[in-house]
């Protein structure tokens, strides 16, 4: 397990988007690398999904 400290979940979501875009770009030339990038994106996304949802208080 690796711990990665980021300022917020939006930053992790940006990394997921970048990994998926990179996977799309190399799918034809390096399908194994593309699959690895998608797996990493999925794992990060799963971690984001496991975070507690923010609560919004209205006054």
Long-range contacts (C-beta under 8 A, 24 or more apart in sequence): 9-48, 9-51, 12-44, 12-47, 12-48, 13-48, 15-41, 15-44, 16-41, 16-44, 16-45, 16-48, 19-44
